[in-house]
């Protein structure tokens, strides 16, 4: 994914790539210039992940229904507050 290479160059510490067709969200951490998968979440889970471990995310809110004309997010580059 092109965005992950860009995030790595910019030293974004975490990314959450989303695959709406598979219904998965991966939690990635940048470690020595390489992405490491910390976790994979799927379906209708309620999850917490770095760098926002204090916040719950309901995955069902990410799985848009194309019939509704909604677009699904592709990936998020995340920086913890103050970085």
N, C-alpha and C positions, 0 to 999 in steps of 0.2 A: 504494500500500500504506500503510495507516494507520500501521503501525509505523515506517516511514521518516520520516514527518512528526514523530512523537514523538521518534525518535532525533535528528533535526535540532534540534528545540527544546531537547533536553537536551545538545546539542553532542557527541553520540557521533561520533567521527571516522570510523569505518569500519562498514560493514554488509555482510553476505554473504547476500543473498536467494537462496533455493533454490527451484527449480521441479522437484519430483520427477517430474511427468508428462513434462516435456521433458528431464529429466536434466541440468539446468544449474545452475551456481552462478555468480552475478555478484559481483565484488569492487567495492564502491562506496566512494568517499571523499567526505566532506563538505568542500566548498570554497566559501567565501563564502555559506553557507546553502543551497547547491544540491548535489545528489548528482551525482558524476561517475563513470561506469563506467570502472574501471581495467582490468578483464579479465573475460572470460567463459570459464568452464571447463565441460567437458561429459564425459559418458560415464564411462569408467573411469580418467580421468587421475589422476595423482598430482601435486598442485599445492602451491605455496607462495604466500602472499599477505600483504600488509600487514594488520594490524600484527604478524603472526606469521610473517614471511618465513623465519625459521629453523626452522620446523616444517613437515614434509610432511603433507599430508592426502590420504588415498586416498578419492576421491569415491565409489567403490563402497560405502563404509561408510555413505553418506548415503541411498542409494536402497533404502529398505525395501520389502519385498514385502508388499503389502496382504493377501495370502493367509496371511501369517504373523501377521497381526493387529498388525503394528508400525505406528507412526505415523511419518510423515516430518517432519523439522523444516521450519519455514516460513521463518524468518529469524533471523539472529543479529546483535545489536548488540554491537560489540566495542570495547573500550577497551584501548589498550596499557598494560602495567604502569606504575604510578605516575601515571596521568593522573586 
